[in-house]
């Protein structure tokens, strides 16, 4: 029978956080114990701040253990669109920061000895039309020239060296993207956060945050907490604890299916370089081999807003078989969904409103952006110059997020 649990939970099952008393005051309260919240907690705790993190679910039960584990750090708008909206200087800064954020994740994994099956294998993006191939080729050239990223076009004649299909009209490769086990990454970040001195409260909902004097009063399911600073790190799982953010973040379901194990010979024919994979459709698909190289994981938009209907699983399976027909008789063992958060301009945001820090709107690329944005938000709380970010749009309202330019909605 097909499981609705995330495939990743087989090797890294969700576990409740240790139950410890809620302290009545903290330097910082963080709402959300996914990548964003834990990254902020690690940074703040190591700087000597007292930190409590609250999550209404088990820590990591949201998108941090449900995603595809691809370290893309994508920005949805093209470079041309970024330039049109924000000017060339801002567009250059955003694309450069994406590279730095990706490299910083790799540094963190190496320096902290994070056991998350990370491999820097590269990503092949397939073109669904000849025009799409031209676009991918131009972008690969731009990345190489502007950011010194190893990236290049792959003509259709050479495509099977990267992916065993004739579905695409060629594509492009960039070698700065890899794959990891997302639930293991979260488990390691939770370990590091607790070891650094942060207190993480799972299955403890936050009901609201109110300004009180120079700080805040945070109402939780296990009591109230006074805090000097608050970071909202809920992204696609934002609820009524912050109605303002909830109105501006659009939660979108993303679904992934996992095949039963396939033979090494078939995997070798379909994914000879074990790369991460995607295509250039507007509602694109992303897929990859499992970390142990035995299964294919295939993801995309779910299309539902409630329940767990069967048709999104069938739609994903049909799309997968359309690209890789050899998988038509392979059983699907897992099908699960999680929520990603979109904002108006599809660019991740780090911002503040009424003094509270926010990091949100990763648009499906949270493996890189969530950890990076949480770290940046924490550095801003600390008043560190390193907290500066091209994703932090300040304006004449004082950076409080109350205008359209600096707000996510």
N, C-alpha and C positions, 0 to 999 in steps of 0.2 A: 504493500500500500504506500502511496506517495505521502511523504511527510510535509507538513506545512511549517516545520521548524527550519531555521536557517541551516544549511549544510555545514556552515562553520562551527556550529555548536557541537558537532560530533567530537571534534578535537579540543574545543575550548568551551565546554558547557557553561551556561550562565550560573553564577552562584550568588546568593544573597550577600550583601555587605555585612560585616560583623556589626551586631547591634551594640552601640555605645551611646551613652547619654548625650542628649543635645545640650550644648553649652549655651547659656543665656546671652552670651556676647562673643563677638569675633571681630577681628580686624576686617575680614572680608567674608561675605556669603556668596557662594556661586550656585546658581540654579541650573542643574543639568550636569550629569556625571558621564557624559560621552567624551569624545576626543577633545572637544573645545574646553569643557569644564575641567577635565583632568590636567590638560596642558596648562591652563591658567593656575590651577592649584599647585602644580609642581613648581612653577616659576615663583609664585608668591610665598609658598612655604619655605623654599630654599632661600628666600630673601628675609626670612625671619618673621613673616606675618602669620597670625593665627587665622586658619582657614577652615570653614565648614562648607561641604558640598552636599546639596540635596537633590535627589532624583525621585520622581514618583514611581518609577519602575526599578527593577534590579539595575545596578550600574551596567551600562553598555547594552541594555536590552533594545535600545532604539537603533538608529542607523549605524552606529559605530560597530556593531557586530553583524549587520545585515547587508553591508555594501559589497561591491565586487572586488575590493582589495587591489585596485589599480591606482598607482601613484601618479595620476595624470596632472593634477593641478590645473585643469582646464579653465579657461575663460570662455564663456559661451559666445559673446560677440566677437566677430573677427577684428583683426587689427585695424582694418579700414573703418569699421563701425565704431570702435573705441576712439579712434582719431576724430571722427565726425562728431561724436557726442562730447568728448572731453578735451580735445586738442592733442597735438602730437606729444607734448611733454608728458601729459598724464598717461596716454596710451603706452608710451615707452616705459614709464615707471611701473605700470601695472604688469606688463609682460616681463619686465626684468624681475619684478618681485616674485612672479610665479616661479621663475628659475631658482631664485634664492630660497623660496619656501620649500621647494622640492629637495634641494640640496641640504637644507637644514633638517628635514625629516631623515634623510640618509645619515647625516651626522649624528642625530639623536639615537637612531637605531644602533649605530656602531659604538658610540661612546658609552651608551647605557647598557650595552650587551642585551639588547631587546631580542627575545626569541619569538620571531613572527614570520619565519619562512620567507624572508625578503630576498628577492633576486632581481638584479638590474638587467632585465632581459630585452628591454625595448618594446615599442608598440608599433604595430602595423595598422594603418587606417586605410580602409578600402574605399575606392571611388565607385559610386553607383552610375556614373555617366562619364563620357569623355570630357565634358566640361568640368565635372567634379574632379577628375584627375588633374586637369590644368590648375585648378584652384589649390589642390593639395601640393602639387609640385612647386607652385609659387610660394606657398607658405613654408614649405621645407627649406627652400632657398633663403627666405627671409630669416628664419630661425637660425640657420647656419651663419649667415653674414652678420646679423645684428647681435646675436646672443652667443655665438660660438657653440651652438648645440649641434651634435652630430645628427644630422637629419638629411634625408635624400628621397628623391622620387623613385618608385619602383614601377617600371612599365609592365603592362599586362603580360608580356612574354616572359617576364621573370617572376611573376606573382607566386607561382607554386613553390618557389624557394622559401617563401615566407608563410603561405597559407594554402592548403590543398583545395582550392576552389577556382572555378572559372567565372564565378558570379560577378566579380568586380572588374572594372576597367582599369586595373592597376591601382596604385595607391602610394602611400608614403610611409617612411619609417623615421622614427626619432628614438635615439638610444638613451635618452635621459629618463625614461619612464620604465617602471618595473612593476612587479606584483608582490603582494604579501598576504598573510592570513589576517584579515581584519579583526577577528575576535581575539586572536592571540596578541595583536598589537594593543587592543584595549586592555586585556588582562595584564599585560606588562606595564602599561601606563598607570593602571590602578595600583599595582604593586609599588611602583616608584612614587606615586603621589602619597600613599600611606606611609611609606618608608621616609619620605621627606617631611612628614609631620602633619599633613592635611588629614582632616576627619571627613570621611565619606559616609553619608547616610542614604542608604537605598530604601526604596519603598516608603519614602517619606515625602509626601506631596507638599509643595509650597502653594499657599492659597492667595497670597498677595504681598506686596511690598509698599510700605508707606514711608514718606519722608518724616523724620523725627529729629529736630535740632540740626546738628551738623552731619547726621548719619541717617540710618534707615531702621525701620522696624519690620522684620520679616516674619510673617505668620506661616507656620508649618503645621503638619499633622501631629507633631510631637512637641509643640510649644513655640513660643515666640523667641526671636533672636534679635538682639541689637547689633548692628554692623555699621562700621564706618563707610564701607564701600560694598557695592553689589555688582556682580557680573551676571548677566542673563546669557545662558549658553544652551538654549533649548532648541534652536533651529527648527526643523520640521516637526518637532513634538511640542511646540509652544501651545500652552493652554490658557485657561482663564486667569492664571496667576499674573499675566501681563496682557490685558486686553488690547493695549495700544499696539504691541508687537504682533499679537495674533491677527489683528485686522490687516496688517501689512505684509506678513509672510504667507505665501501660498504653499500649503503642504501638498505635495504631489507623490503619488505612489509609484515606486519603482520596484519591479519584480525580477527575480532571478530563478532560473531553473537549473538543476544539476542532473546530469545523466548518470546512469549506472556506470561502473567501471568498464572501460573499453580496453582492447588489447594494446600492448606497446606498439605493435606494427601499425595499427590504425591511427593511434595518436601521432606516431612519427610521420604518417602520410598527411594528416590533416593539419598538424601544428608542428612542423619540423624544427622550428627554432624556439618553441615554447614561449612565444611572445604574447604580450597582451594585445587585444584586438578590438577594433571598432570600425564603424563605417560613417560615411558622410551624409546620411539622411538627416533631415531636419529632426525627426523623432528617431534618433539613432539607436543602434544596438551596440552593446559592449559585451565582450566575451573573452574567455581565457581557458587555459588548462588549470585544473586544480593544482595546488602546490606540490602534490605528490605525483602529478602527471598522469593520473588514472582516469579523470573525468573531464567533461567539458561543462563549464558554467556559462550560462547565456542570459543576459539581462536586457531590460528595456522598460519603457513606460507600461504601467499596469492598466490604466484606463478606467478603473473603478474608484468609487469614493466610499463604499461601505461593503461589509461582508467579505466573503472570500470565494467568489464565483470561479467556476472551472474555465471559462472561456479565455481569461488572460493567459493561463498556462498553455492552453492549446494554441493561442496566437503566437506566443513566444516559441513554442516547439515548431510550429509551421515556419516561422521566420528562420529558425536555426537550420531546419532541414532544407529550406530554400537555398541557403548558403553552403551547407555541408550535407548533401543528400545521403552520404554514407551513414548518417546517424538516424535514418528514418525508422529503423527497427529497434533502436536502443531505448531502453526503459528510462523514464524520468523518475528519479527517486525523491527529489525535493523540489518544492515550489514555494517560495516565500516572498513577502514584500516588506518594504520599509518606506519611510517618508523622507523625501528630500524637500528642501525649502527653496522657493524661487522668489525673487523680488522684481520690482518693476524693470530694471535695466539689466538683469541677469549678471550682475557683477557682485561678488562677495563684498560684505560690508563689515567694517569695524567702526563703531560710532558711539556717541553718548547722548543721553536724553535725561534731563533733570538730574544730571550728575551720575546716573547709572551707566555702566559700560555694557555694550552689546557686541556680540560677534555672531553673524548669521548670514544666510542666503548663499550657501555654497553651490547651489544649482547642480547637485549631483557629483561634485568633485571634492568631497569633504575629507578624503583620506589625507590629502596634503593641506587643504585650506583650513580645516577645523582645528587641527593642532597648531598651525601657524597663527591663526586669528586669536585663539585662546591665549597663546603666549604673548601676542602683541597687546591684547586687552589688559593682561596682567602687568606688563611693563608700563602701560599708561597709568594704571593704578599706582605703581611705584614711582611715577614721575620720571622714568628713565628716558633718555633721548632715544634709546633703541626701540621704544614703542611707536615711533613714527612709521607710518605705512601709507602707501598709495591708495589703499582701500579705505582710508579714514578721510571722508569728505567733510571738511570743515566749511562753515559759511558764516554769514553775518549774524545768525541767531546764536552764535557762540558755541556751535558744534553740538547743540542739544537735539538734533535730529528732527526739528519741527518744520523744516522746509522740504520741498521735493528733491532738491539737489543732494542733500546729505542724508535724507531719510530713505529707508528701504522700500517705501511704498508711497 
